[in-house]
Amino acid sequence: MAHDASAALAERQKVQQFLNAARTGNLDLLKKVAAKLHDGEGLAKTVASVKDANKRGALHFAAREGKTEICKYLLEELKLDVDTKDEDGETPLLHATRQGHTETAKYLLECGANPSISSDLGATALHHAAGTGNIELLKFLLSKGVDVDAQSDAGTPLIWAAGHGQQEAVKVLLENHADPNAETDDDITPLLSSVAASSLPCLELLIQAGANANVSAGGATPLHIAADNGSPDIINCLLKSGADPNAVDEDGLKPIQVAAMRSNRGAVEILYPLTSSIQTVPEWSVDGIIEHMQSEAGKEQGETEDSKKDDTPKDATLQKQDLPEVTPEAKQKALEAKSRGDDAFKRKDYLMAVDAYTQAIDLDPTDGTLLSNRSLCWIRLGQADHALADAKACRVLRPNWSKAWYREGAALRLLQRFDESASAFYEGIKFDPENKELVNAFREAVEAGRKFHGADDKNS
């Protein structure tokens, strides 16, 4: 029995050594370990059968790390299947494209990889090239005749490009006749994605291509989202393109009210002369609207304070009712993807962690923890805009969770929006007054804001 266990352990170690050799690009070691694993059924068959717990083989790992020489050995000498899929339905081409390994991806395509194959979530290589802004690969894929409007769980490649603020990718896709008004099942369009990403260049390109500025997702129009973000340039751009300042969201709020609730005075001032007066607002002036909406927000905050004893916040429950029901199978897969993300984070492989958490979020969009984790990864990668977007999405699901507010504050601090950062940390302290990390972060943000504004004053 002990001998069997020892033999099994030795076999697992050889498998791990083999896959690591593929990942690190050590061709000599790969061949040596492959020979040891060889069971007499043919080397190619043996190598093709060696996979990790997620059914990823040597070709997946080599492609993921851009180890083209390993890919050449596996494909040209051992004749492995170039389109082999892992547990998530992802091919080596998808792995190479997502990680930005252009030469490896091109090599795989030259070896016959099918660029139209999508993962189980519907994402193709074109989606990943668009989202990462890899223009060279994007053009190469389009030259292969792939569907420019291929749908995934998160929309078309144009939605991915717009949502990541990839201006050049948006331009290339539109030049190749991508639909500027394509929608996801949740009514998200490229224009909505560009506004959520606060990308004015992408927004302008989409409007020029005929994108509708009055679409809505969950009742919120692009102008509502812009009002919430507080970007004057984006608000003005939307208004010039015909966005309706009097449209109401599912809560019956106009964009000006959303801006006032977020204390975005500049947005309120822009929208004020264009918005019809609202009877429920006692004083119809810029100050009156802000004061009234802040008061209303305070009342709602008081209501949520009463529900804090419940582990699931009242507001979050309401939000979750609007989300799709997640099957037990999907939840289990999401947990597995989360575990891969956690492991990658511990190794400080933040890109791989983002990838894993994204898969988990796609499987279970009701779990705010996943958004919090991905937000932290974006922070470590210096991608403050993405970190802020995830933090806000997390806060929508769990408005009374102090960590959601902490994540938002950290992202805003990285963006040097110190006043807003301090406000976010302060909101978190309300829910967790004993949290020293939040208290210290709040103090640091306030001090950083003072120094920052002081520098501005000197420069002016």
C-alpha positions in Angstrom: 0.0 0.0 0.0 2.8 2.4 1.0 4.6 1.5 -2.2 1.5 2.3 -4.3 1.1 5.7 -2.6 4.8 6.5 -3.1 4.5 5.6 -6.8 1.4 7.7 -7.3 3.1 10.7 -5.7 6.2 10.3 -7.9 3.9 10.1 -10.9 2.1 13.4 -9.9 5.4 15.1 -9.4 6.6 14.1 -12.9 3.3 15.4 -14.3 3.8 18.7 -12.5 7.4 18.9 -13.6 6.4 18.3 -17.2 3.7 21.0 -17.2 6.1 23.4 -15.5 8.7 22.8 -18.2 6.1 23.7 -20.8 5.2 26.8 -18.9 8.8 28.0 -18.4 9.9 27.0 -21.9 12.5 24.4 -20.9 12.4 22.2 -24.0 15.2 19.9 -22.9 13.5 19.2 -19.5 10.2 18.8 -21.3 11.6 16.0 -23.5 13.3 14.3 -20.6 10.2 14.2 -18.4 8.1 13.2 -21.3 10.3 10.2 -21.9 9.9 9.2 -18.2 6.1 9.5 -18.5 6.1 7.5 -21.7 4.0 4.3 -21.1 4.5 2.5 -24.3 1.4 3.7 -26.1 3.3 6.3 -28.1 4.9 9.5 -26.9 2.4 11.8 -28.6 -0.5 10.1 -27.0 1.2 10.1 -23.6 2.0 13.9 -23.8 -1.6 14.7 -25.0 -3.0 12.9 -21.9 -0.9 14.7 -19.4 -3.1 17.5 -17.9 -3.7 19.4 -14.7 -6.9 19.4 -12.6 -8.4 21.9 -15.1 -7.7 19.7 -18.1 -4.9 22.1 -19.3 -2.1 20.3 -21.1 1.4 21.3 -22.1 0.2 23.2 -25.2 -2.1 25.3 -23.1 0.6 26.2 -20.7 3.2 26.9 -23.4 0.7 29.1 -25.3 -0.3 30.9 -22.2 3.3 31.9 -21.4 4.2 32.6 -25.0 6.7 29.7 -25.3 6.6 29.3 -29.1 9.4 26.8 -29.3 7.5 24.4 -27.0 4.5 24.9 -29.1 6.5 24.0 -32.2 7.8 20.8 -30.7 4.3 19.8 -29.5 2.7 20.6 -32.8 5.3 19.8 -35.4 7.0 16.8 -33.9 4.3 15.2 -31.8 1.4 16.4 -34.0 -0.8 17.4 -31.0 -4.3 18.8 -31.6 -3.8 22.6 -32.0 -7.5 23.2 -30.9 -7.4 21.0 -27.8 -9.8 22.4 -25.1 -9.4 22.7 -21.3 -12.2 22.4 -18.8 -13.5 25.9 -19.6 -13.5 25.1 -23.3 -10.5 27.3 -24.0 -8.0 26.5 -26.7 -4.2 27.3 -26.7 -5.0 30.2 -29.1 -7.4 31.7 -26.5 -4.8 31.5 -23.8 -2.1 33.0 -26.0 -4.3 35.9 -27.1 -5.6 36.8 -23.7 -2.0 37.1 -22.4 -1.0 39.2 -25.3 1.5 36.7 -26.9 1.1 37.9 -30.5 3.8 35.8 -32.1 2.7 32.6 -30.4 -0.9 33.3 -31.3 0.1 33.9 -35.0 2.1 30.7 -35.0 -0.9 28.7 -33.7 -3.1 30.3 -36.4 -0.5 29.3 -39.0 -0.7 25.8 -37.7 -4.4 25.7 -38.3 -5.9 26.9 -35.1 -9.5 27.8 -35.6 -9.9 31.5 -34.7 -13.7 31.2 -34.4 -13.7 28.7 -31.5 -15.0 30.2 -28.4 -14.7 29.3 -24.7 -17.7 28.0 -22.8 -18.4 31.6 -22.0 -18.6 32.5 -25.7 -15.3 34.5 -25.8 -13.2 34.2 -29.0 -9.6 35.2 -29.6 -11.0 38.4 -31.2 -12.7 39.3 -27.9 -9.4 39.0 -26.0 -7.4 40.9 -28.7 -10.0 43.7 -28.6 -10.2 43.9 -24.8 -6.4 44.0 -24.4 -6.0 46.5 -27.3 -3.6 44.2 -29.3 -4.1 45.9 -32.7 -1.6 43.7 -34.6 -3.3 40.5 -33.5 -6.8 42.1 -33.9 -6.1 42.9 -37.5 -4.5 39.5 -38.1 -7.6 37.7 -36.8 -9.9 39.9 -38.8 -7.9 39.0 -41.9 -8.8 35.4 -41.2 -12.5 36.2 -41.7 -13.7 35.8 -38.1 -17.1 37.1 -37.1 -16.5 40.8 -36.0 -19.8 40.7 -34.0 -19.3 37.3 -32.3 -21.3 37.2 -29.1 -20.0 36.2 -25.7 -21.6 36.3 -22.2 -20.1 39.8 -22.0 -21.1 40.9 -25.5 -19.2 41.5 -28.8 -15.6 42.3 -29.3 -16.6 46.0 -29.8 -18.2 46.0 -26.3 -15.1 44.5 -24.9 -12.9 47.1 -26.5 -15.1 50.0 -25.5 -15.4 48.7 -22.0 -11.6 48.6 -21.6 -11.1 52.1 -23.2 -9.3 50.6 -26.2 -9.7 53.5 -28.6 -7.6 52.0 -31.5 -9.3 48.6 -31.1 -12.7 50.3 -31.3 -11.6 52.2 -34.4 -10.3 49.0 -36.2 -13.5 47.1 -35.3 -15.7 49.8 -36.6 -13.7 50.0 -39.8 -14.4 46.3 -40.2 -18.2 47.0 -39.9 -18.7 46.0 -36.2 -22.3 46.9 -35.1 -22.1 50.0 -32.9 -25.5 49.1 -31.4 -24.9 45.4 -30.6 -26.4 44.4 -27.3 -25.8 41.8 -24.6 -28.6 39.9 -23.0 -28.5 42.6 -20.3 -28.9 45.4 -22.9 -25.3 46.5 -22.6 -24.1 48.2 -25.8 -20.6 49.5 -26.8 -21.6 53.0 -26.0 -22.8 52.1 -22.5 -19.5 50.3 -22.0 -17.5 53.3 -23.1 -19.3 55.6 -20.8 -18.9 53.2 -17.9 -15.2 53.1 -18.6 -15.1 56.9 -18.8 -13.5 56.7 -22.2 -14.3 59.9 -24.2 -12.3 58.8 -27.3 -14.2 55.5 -27.6 -17.5 57.3 -27.0 -16.8 59.8 -29.8 -15.9 57.1 -32.2 -19.1 55.2 -31.5 -21.3 58.2 -31.8 -19.7 59.0 -35.2 -20.5 55.4 -36.2 -24.2 55.9 -35.3 -24.4 54.5 -31.8 -27.6 55.3 -30.0 -27.1 57.6 -27.0 -30.4 56.9 -25.5 -30.2 53.1 -24.9 -30.7 51.9 -21.4 -29.6 48.9 -19.3 -31.7 48.2 -16.2 -33.3 51.5 -16.8 -30.1 53.5 -16.7 -29.1 55.5 -19.8 -25.6 56.4 -20.7 -26.4 59.9 -19.3 -27.3 58.4 -15.9 -24.0 56.5 -15.9 -22.0 59.6 -16.9 -23.8 61.7 -14.2 -22.9 59.1 -11.6 -19.2 59.2 -12.8 -19.3 63.0 -13.0 -17.3 63.4 -16.2 -18.3 66.8 -17.8 -16.7 66.0 -21.1 -18.6 62.7 -21.5 -21.9 64.4 -20.3 -21.5 67.2 -22.9 -20.6 64.7 -25.6 -23.8 62.7 -24.9 -26.0 65.8 -24.8 -24.6 66.9 -28.2 -25.4 63.5 -29.6 -29.0 63.8 -28.5 -29.1 62.1 -25.1 -32.3 62.9 -23.2 -31.6 64.7 -19.9 -35.2 64.0 -18.8 -35.0 60.2 -19.1 -35.7 58.4 -15.8 -34.1 55.2 -14.6 -35.8 52.3 -12.8 -35.9 54.3 -9.6 -37.6 57.2 -11.3 -34.5 59.4 -11.2 -33.3 61.8 -13.8 -29.5 62.1 -14.6 -29.4 65.4 -12.7 -30.7 63.7 -9.5 -28.1 60.9 -9.9 -25.3 63.5 -10.2 -26.6 65.4 -7.1 -26.7 62.2 -5.0 -23.1 61.6 -5.9 -22.2 65.3 -5.2 -21.1 65.8 -8.8 -21.8 69.5 -8.8 -20.2 70.1 -12.2 -22.6 67.5 -13.7 -25.5 69.1 -12.0 -24.6 72.5 -13.4 -24.4 71.2 -16.9 -27.7 69.3 -16.7 -29.6 72.0 -14.8 -30.7 74.3 -17.7 -31.7 71.2 -19.8 -33.7 69.4 -17.2 -37.4 70.0 -16.6 -38.2 70.9 -13.0 -39.1 68.0 -10.7 -42.1 68.6 -8.3 -40.6 66.6 -5.5 -37.6 68.9 -5.3 -38.7 71.9 -3.2 -36.1 74.4 -4.6 -35.3 74.1 -8.2 -31.7 75.4 -8.3 -28.3 73.8 -8.5 -27.8 74.1 -4.7 -31.5 73.1 -4.0 -31.2 70.0 -6.1 -28.0 68.9 -4.5 -29.3 69.6 -1.0 -32.5 67.8 -1.5 -30.9 64.7 -3.1 -28.2 64.5 -0.4 -31.0 64.6 2.2 -32.9 61.8 0.4 -29.7 59.8 0.2 -29.2 60.3 4.0 -32.7 58.9 4.7 -31.9 55.8 2.6 -28.6 55.4 4.5 -30.5 55.5 7.7 -32.8 52.8 6.5 -29.9 50.6 5.6 -28.3 51.1 9.0 -31.4 49.5 10.5 -30.8 46.4 8.4 -27.1 46.0 9.3 -27.8 43.1 11.7 -28.7 41.0 8.7 -25.6 39.6 7.0 -27.2 40.3 3.6 -27.9 44.0 3.2 -31.4 45.1 2.2 -30.2 47.1 -0.8 -28.0 44.2 -1.9 -30.9 41.8 -1.8 -33.0 44.0 -4.0 -30.1 44.2 -6.5 -29.6 40.4 -6.4 -33.3 39.9 -7.3 -32.5 41.6 -10.7 -29.6 39.3 -11.4 -29.9 36.0 -13.2 -30.4 32.9 -11.0 -27.2 31.0 -10.6 -27.4 27.2 -10.8 -25.6 25.1 -8.2 -23.4 23.8 -11.0 -22.4 27.3 -12.0 -21.7 28.2 -8.4 -19.4 25.2 -8.0 -17.5 26.2 -11.2 -17.3 29.7 -9.9 -15.7 28.5 -6.7 -13.2 26.5 -8.6 -12.3 29.5 -10.7 -12.0 31.6 -7.6 -9.7 29.0 -6.1 -7.4 29.3 -9.2 -7.6 33.1 -8.8 -6.6 32.9 -5.1 -3.6 30.6 -5.9 -2.5 33.0 -8.7 -2.8 36.0 -6.4 -0.6 34.3 -3.8 2.0 33.7 -6.5 1.7 37.4 -7.4 0.6 36.4 -10.9 -2.1 39.1 -11.0 -2.9 38.8 -14.7 -3.7 35.1 -14.2 -5.7 36.0 -11.1 -7.7 38.5 -13.0 -8.4 35.9 -15.7 -9.6 33.4 -13.1 -11.8 35.8 -11.2 -13.3 37.0 -14.5 -14.3 33.5 -15.3 -15.8 33.2 -11.8 -17.7 36.4 -12.1 -19.2 35.4 -15.4 -20.4 32.2 -13.8 -21.7 33.8 -10.6 -22.4 37.6 -11.0 -24.1 37.6 -7.6 -20.9 37.2 -5.6 -19.5 40.6 -4.6 -16.4 39.0 -3.1 -15.2 38.1 -6.6 -15.5 41.7 -7.8 -13.6 42.8 -4.6 -10.8 40.3 -5.3 -10.5 41.3 -9.0 -10.5 45.0 -7.9 -7.5 44.3 -5.7 -5.7 42.6 -8.6 -6.3 45.6 -10.8 -4.8 47.8 -8.1 -1.7 45.7 -8.0 -1.4 46.0 -11.7 -1.8 49.7 -11.6 -5.1 49.6 -13.5 -7.0 52.1 -11.4 -10.0 52.6 -13.7 -10.7 48.9 -13.8 -10.2 48.6 -10.1 -12.7 51.4 -9.5 -15.3 49.8 -11.9 -15.1 46.5 -10.0 -15.3 48.2 -6.6 -18.4 50.1 -7.6 -20.0 47.0 -8.9 -19.1 45.2 -5.7 -20.7 48.1 -3.7 -23.9 47.8 -5.7 -24.2 44.1 -4.6 -23.1 44.7 -1.0 -23.5 48.4 -0.1 -23.1 47.8 3.6 -19.8 45.8 3.2 -16.9 47.9 4.5 -14.4 46.1 2.2 -16.4 47.3 -0.9 -16.0 50.9 0.2 -12.3 50.2 1.0 -11.7 48.9 -2.5 -13.4 52.0 -4.0 -11.3 54.3 -1.8 -8.1 52.5 -2.8 -8.9 52.9 -6.5 -9.8 56.5 -6.2 -6.6 57.2 -4.3 -4.6 55.6 -7.1 -6.4 58.0 -9.5 -5.3 60.9 -7.2 -9.0 61.7 -6.6 -8.2 62.1 -2.9 -11.3 63.9 -1.7 -13.5 61.1 -3.2 -11.1 58.5 -1.8 -11.4 59.9 1.7 -15.2 59.9 1.3 -15.3 56.3 0.3 -13.1 55.3 3.2 -15.3 57.3 5.5 -18.4 55.5 4.3 -16.7 52.2 5.0 -15.9 53.3 8.6 -19.6 53.9 9.2 -20.2 50.2 8.7 -17.0 49.0 10.5 -15.9 51.7 13.0 -13.3 49.4 14.6 -11.5 48.7 11.3 -8.1 50.3 11.8 -7.1 49.7 8.1 -10.1 51.9 7.0 -9.4 54.5 9.6 -5.7 54.8 8.6 -6.6 54.8 4.9 -9.1 57.7 5.5 -6.5 59.7 7.4 -3.8 59.1 4.7 -6.3 60.1 1.9 -7.2 63.3 3.7 -3.5 64.2 4.2 -2.6 63.3 0.6 -5.5 65.5 -0.5 -4.2 68.4 1.5 -0.7 68.0 0.1 -2.0 67.6 -3.5 -4.2 70.7 -3.3 -1.4 72.6 -1.7 0.9 71.7 -4.6 -1.8 72.8 -7.0 -2.1 76.1 -5.2 1.7 76.7 -5.4 1.8 75.8 -9.1 -1.1 78.2 -9.9 
